[in-house]
């Protein structure tokens, strides 16, 4: 049974339950995410990355001096990780004994429709040290509501987005096609808008509170434990 019934994928190599292609993830270039996280957290922090994939962010973070534990439900993804500890688990089911200085929730996972979004954030909260930081990546506010068919070529991978449906104004059903060296992968996904005004309530539902924005576009931000909610 697919735990992500709203996602699917196709193409050469292993496809994970949420539709991600392992061979594609190996090819994805770094876009400075590790450096952004590094600049926002203490030196030599313990970091838990939820949904680490092939280690595109985790491995550079380890090289920047952090101890990193990467979590993914795909064995094939974890086999590609280097220089980090790995745990195979669905994020929402994760229950480790350790608490971390930093919990990283990247890849727009916070834009997952409910109830999955709250379960992902609750997992982040469960594994956060008392004075730790959750670092979260979301779609740029407004993107879900305004996204249109588009294509981009970064010199390595050509990506083409096709909007399939908008069941609600803030809910997008889309397909993205990737082409690289003659290989083609496709992934369908459903993602929900998360605007600034909704952030406090979304985080509070998981026992967290908003920290600060890390980028001018608002696509990266921090959260911390809401101690008042747990007293």
C-alpha positions as CSV (number, residue, x, y, z in Angstrom):
1,X,0.0,0.0,0.0
2,X,1.3,3.4,-0.9
3,X,1.4,5.7,2.2
4,X,1.3,8.7,-0.2
5,X,-1.8,8.0,-2.3
6,X,-1.7,11.6,-3.7
7,X,1.8,11.1,-5.2
8,X,3.2,8.8,-7.9
9,X,6.3,8.6,-10.1
10,X,7.8,6.8,-13.1
11,X,11.1,6.5,-14.9
12,X,14.3,4.4,-14.8
13,X,15.6,3.0,-11.5
14,X,13.8,2.8,-8.1
15,X,10.8,5.0,-7.4
16,X,10.1,5.6,-3.7
17,X,6.6,5.4,-2.2
18,X,6.1,9.2,-2.6
19,X,7.0,9.1,-6.3
20,X,10.6,10.2,-6.1
21,X,13.2,8.7,-8.4
22,X,16.5,7.7,-6.7
23,X,18.6,8.0,-9.8
24,X,17.2,11.6,-10.3
25,X,18.0,12.6,-6.7
26,X,21.6,11.5,-7.1
27,X,21.9,14.0,-10.0
28,X,20.2,17.0,-8.3
29,X,22.7,19.8,-7.7
30,X,23.1,21.5,-4.4
31,X,21.5,25.0,-4.3
32,X,23.1,26.3,-1.1
33,X,20.6,24.7,1.3
34,X,23.3,23.3,3.6
35,X,25.1,26.6,3.9
36,X,21.8,28.3,4.7
37,X,21.0,25.9,7.4
38,X,24.6,26.1,8.7
39,X,24.3,29.8,9.0
40,X,21.1,29.6,11.1
41,X,22.2,27.0,13.7
42,X,25.0,26.6,16.3
43,X,28.3,25.2,15.3
44,X,28.8,21.5,15.5
45,X,25.1,21.0,16.2
46,X,23.4,17.6,16.2
47,X,21.0,17.6,13.2
48,X,18.2,15.3,12.3
49,X,17.1,15.6,8.6
50,X,13.5,14.3,8.0
51,X,13.3,13.1,4.4
52,X,17.0,13.2,3.6
53,X,16.8,11.4,0.3
54,X,20.3,10.7,-1.1
55,X,22.0,13.2,1.3
56,X,22.1,16.2,-0.9
57,X,21.7,18.5,2.1
58,X,22.9,16.1,4.9
59,X,26.3,15.3,3.5
60,X,27.4,18.9,3.0
61,X,26.1,19.7,6.6
62,X,28.3,16.9,7.9
63,X,31.2,18.4,6.1
64,X,30.5,21.7,7.7
65,X,31.1,20.1,11.1
66,X,27.7,18.9,12.2
67,X,26.7,15.4,13.3
68,X,23.8,14.5,11.0
69,X,21.3,11.7,11.2
70,X,19.2,11.3,8.0
71,X,15.8,9.7,8.0
72,X,14.1,8.3,4.9
73,X,11.6,5.6,4.2
74,X,13.5,4.5,1.1
75,X,16.4,2.0,1.6
76,X,17.7,2.8,-1.9
77,X,17.9,6.5,-1.0
78,X,19.7,5.9,2.2
79,X,22.2,3.6,0.4
80,X,23.4,6.7,-1.5
81,X,24.1,8.8,1.6
82,X,27.6,9.4,2.7
83,X,29.2,10.7,5.9
84,X,26.0,10.6,8.0
85,X,24.1,8.2,10.2
86,X,20.9,6.9,8.6
87,X,17.6,5.6,9.9
88,X,15.0,4.0,7.7
89,X,11.5,5.1,8.7
90,X,8.5,7.1,7.5
91,X,8.8,10.5,9.0
92,X,5.5,10.5,10.7
93,X,6.2,7.1,12.4
94,X,9.7,8.0,13.6
95,X,10.3,7.6,17.4
96,X,14.0,7.9,18.3
97,X,15.3,8.1,21.9
98,X,17.5,11.1,21.0
99,X,16.6,14.8,20.9
100,X,18.5,17.0,18.5
101,X,19.7,20.6,18.4
102,X,18.3,21.0,14.9
103,X,15.5,19.2,13.1
104,X,15.4,19.9,9.4
105,X,12.2,19.5,7.4
106,X,13.0,20.3,3.8
107,X,11.6,19.6,0.3
108,X,8.4,21.5,0.9
109,X,7.1,18.7,3.1
110,X,5.3,21.3,5.2
111,X,3.1,21.9,2.2
112,X,1.7,18.4,2.5
113,X,-2.1,18.4,2.8
114,X,-3.6,17.6,6.2
115,X,-3.5,15.4,8.2
116,X,0.0,14.5,7.0
117,X,1.4,18.0,7.5
118,X,0.6,18.0,11.2
119,X,2.0,14.5,11.7
120,X,5.3,15.6,10.0
121,X,5.5,18.6,12.3
122,X,4.7,16.6,15.3
123,X,7.6,14.2,14.5
124,X,9.9,17.3,14.3
125,X,8.7,18.4,17.7
126,X,9.1,15.0,19.2
127,X,12.8,14.9,18.3
128,X,13.7,18.5,19.1
129,X,15.8,19.4,22.1
130,X,14.3,21.9,24.6
131,X,16.1,24.9,23.2
132,X,16.5,23.5,19.7
133,X,15.5,24.8,16.3
134,X,13.4,23.3,13.5
135,X,14.4,24.6,10.1
136,X,11.6,24.3,7.5
137,X,11.4,24.8,3.8
138,X,8.0,25.6,2.2
139,X,6.9,26.7,-1.3
140,X,7.3,30.5,-1.7
141,X,4.1,32.0,-0.3
142,X,1.6,32.4,-3.2
143,X,3.3,29.9,-5.5
144,X,0.7,27.2,-5.0
145,X,-2.1,29.6,-5.9
146,X,-0.4,31.1,-8.9
147,X,1.8,28.3,-10.4
148,X,1.4,27.8,-14.2
149,X,2.9,25.5,-16.7
150,X,6.6,26.2,-17.0
151,X,10.0,24.7,-17.9
152,X,13.5,25.3,-16.6
153,X,16.9,24.1,-17.7
154,X,19.7,24.4,-15.2
155,X,22.3,22.9,-17.5
156,X,22.1,19.5,-15.9
157,X,18.4,18.8,-15.7
158,X,15.4,20.1,-17.6
159,X,12.3,20.3,-15.4
160,X,8.8,20.9,-16.8
161,X,5.8,21.6,-14.6
162,X,2.3,20.9,-15.8
163,X,-0.7,22.0,-13.7
164,X,-3.3,19.2,-13.7
165,X,-6.0,20.5,-11.4
166,X,-6.8,22.9,-8.6
167,X,-9.5,21.2,-6.5
168,X,-9.4,24.2,-4.2
169,X,-7.8,27.6,-4.7
170,X,-4.9,26.7,-2.3
171,X,-4.5,23.1,-3.4
172,X,-2.4,22.2,-6.4
173,X,-2.3,18.9,-8.3
174,X,0.6,18.9,-10.7
175,X,3.1,16.8,-12.6
176,X,6.7,17.5,-13.0
177,X,8.9,16.0,-15.7
178,X,12.7,15.7,-15.4
179,X,15.1,15.1,-18.3
180,X,18.8,14.4,-17.9
181,X,21.2,12.7,-20.3
182,X,18.4,11.0,-22.2
183,X,16.6,9.7,-19.1
184,X,13.1,10.9,-18.2
185,X,11.3,10.8,-14.9
186,X,7.8,12.0,-14.0
187,X,6.2,12.7,-10.7
188,X,2.7,13.7,-9.7
189,X,2.0,15.4,-6.4
190,X,-0.5,17.4,-4.5
191,X,0.6,20.4,-2.4
192,X,-1.2,23.0,-0.3
193,X,-0.5,26.7,0.1
194,X,1.0,27.8,3.4
195,X,0.8,31.6,3.7
196,X,2.4,33.7,6.5
197,X,-1.0,34.3,8.2
198,X,-1.5,30.5,8.6
199,X,1.9,29.7,10.0
200,X,1.2,30.3,13.7
201,X,-1.9,28.1,13.8
202,X,-0.3,25.3,11.7
203,X,2.8,25.3,14.0
204,X,0.7,25.5,17.2
205,X,-1.3,22.4,16.2
206,X,2.0,20.5,16.4
207,X,3.2,22.1,19.6
208,X,5.6,24.6,17.9
209,X,5.8,28.3,17.5
210,X,7.3,30.5,14.7
211,X,10.9,31.6,15.0
212,X,12.2,33.7,12.2
213,X,12.4,33.9,8.4
214,X,15.7,32.8,6.9
215,X,15.1,34.2,3.4
216,X,13.6,37.3,2.0
217,X,11.2,35.2,-0.1
218,X,10.0,33.4,3.0
219,X,10.6,29.9,1.7
220,X,12.9,29.0,4.6
221,X,12.0,29.7,8.2
222,X,12.5,28.4,11.7
223,X,10.3,27.1,14.5
224,X,10.9,26.2,18.1
225,X,9.1,24.4,20.9
226,X,6.0,26.1,22.3
227,X,6.8,25.4,25.9
228,X,3.5,27.0,27.0
229,X,1.6,24.4,25.1
230,X,3.4,21.5,26.7
231,X,3.2,22.7,30.3
